[in-house]
């Protein structure tokens, strides 16, 4: 029988481009818990202590905020994303027009 181990996306998030692509897919789900967990996965990949230091946040608070049950403040999300070397941008929905 072949031995397997659980998939961990954090093992593959080693460039800003990979991180941006991973987070873009997460954002497209519109699921806040999934998005928060994805940001947490990237933080683990980058090293939670280093992310917390670069973002100016306490490591324990970052673990709590970025869990799938966490509810990080928007300012925290922006600081953490900046520490990853990525940023958010708005894109118009091609299906919807403003009346």
C-alpha positions in Angstrom: 0.0 0.0 0.0 1.3 3.4 -1.0 2.0 5.9 1.8 0.4 9.3 1.5 0.3 12.4 3.5 -2.2 15.2 3.7 -1.9 18.0 1.1 -0.6 21.2 2.5 -0.8 24.2 0.2 1.7 26.1 2.4 4.5 23.8 0.9 3.9 25.4 -2.5 3.5 29.0 -1.7 7.1 30.1 -2.2 6.8 33.1 -4.5 4.7 36.3 -4.5 3.1 35.1 -7.7 2.1 31.8 -6.2 0.7 33.5 -3.2 -1.3 36.0 -5.3 -2.8 33.2 -7.4 -3.7 31.2 -4.3 -5.3 34.1 -2.6 -7.1 35.2 -5.8 -8.8 31.8 -6.0 -9.7 32.1 -2.3 -11.2 35.6 -2.8 -13.3 34.3 -5.7 -15.2 32.0 -3.3 -16.7 34.9 -1.4 -16.5 32.7 1.7 -15.0 34.8 4.6 -14.0 31.7 6.6 -12.3 30.1 3.6 -10.5 33.4 2.7 -9.3 33.8 6.3 -8.0 30.3 6.3 -6.2 30.8 3.0 -4.5 33.9 4.4 -3.5 31.8 7.4 -2.1 29.2 5.1 0.1 31.7 3.4 1.2 33.1 6.8 2.2 29.6 7.8 4.2 29.3 4.5 6.0 32.5 5.1 6.5 31.9 8.9 3.9 33.2 11.3 6.5 34.9 13.5 8.1 36.7 10.6 4.6 37.8 9.2 3.5 39.0 12.6 6.7 41.0 13.1 6.5 42.6 9.6 2.8 43.4 10.0 3.4 44.8 13.5 1.1 42.3 15.1 1.3 39.9 18.0 2.0 36.4 16.8 -0.7 34.9 19.1 -3.3 37.3 17.9 -2.3 36.6 14.3 -2.8 32.8 14.8 -6.2 33.5 16.4 -7.3 36.0 13.7 -6.3 33.8 10.8 -7.9 30.6 11.9 -10.9 29.4 10.0 -13.0 30.6 13.0 -11.2 33.9 13.1 -12.7 37.3 12.2 -9.7 39.5 11.5 -10.2 43.3 11.2 -9.8 44.6 7.7 -6.7 46.6 8.8 -5.1 43.4 9.9 -5.8 41.7 6.6 -4.2 44.7 4.7 -1.1 44.6 6.9 -0.8 40.8 6.5 -1.2 40.9 2.7 1.4 43.7 2.5 3.8 41.4 4.5 3.3 38.8 1.8 4.2 41.3 -1.0 0.6 41.3 -2.4 -2.2 43.8 -2.4 -5.9 43.9 -3.1 -7.4 45.6 -6.1 -11.0 46.1 -7.3 -12.1 44.8 -10.7 -15.4 45.5 -12.3 -17.9 42.7 -12.6 -18.4 42.2 -16.3 -21.9 40.8 -15.9 -23.3 43.6 -13.8 -23.8 47.2 -14.9 -24.5 50.1 -12.6 -27.9 51.7 -13.3 
